[in-house]
Amino acid sequence: MEELNELELTLLEGLTSKYPQLKSHIPHLKVTERKNTGTGLNINLEYKDFSGEFDDTNALFSNEENIDIKGLKDGLNYVIDITLGQITSIEFSTYNEKWNGKFTDFKIVEKE
């Protein structure tokens, strides 16, 4: 299992502004898989050493932001999946551009 990277952690912090009950979950999340789709990246998450409780929250979260990233003309969008109170995955996708799945020189910008 891998640690979350800087961008993933930043997006999860944004998630907790809407779902504050999930803040205690973040230190326990580990990446089990990063799967490049060619135009996106699917990140599967798993909990490690978490003794808290899960509620019945089910949501797909995106903070209406765009991620500017070096090498992509239109950047990335993302969605975080919460199922039965657990953060299960983050899915990044381009706007039909090929992408190598590497996060280099990113900046989060509000959509207009």
Secondary structure by P-SEA (a helix, b strand, c coil): cccccaaaaaaaaaaaaaccccccccccccccbbbbcccbbbbbbbbcccccccccccccccccbbbbbccccccccbbbbbccccccbbbbbcccccccccccbbbbbbcc
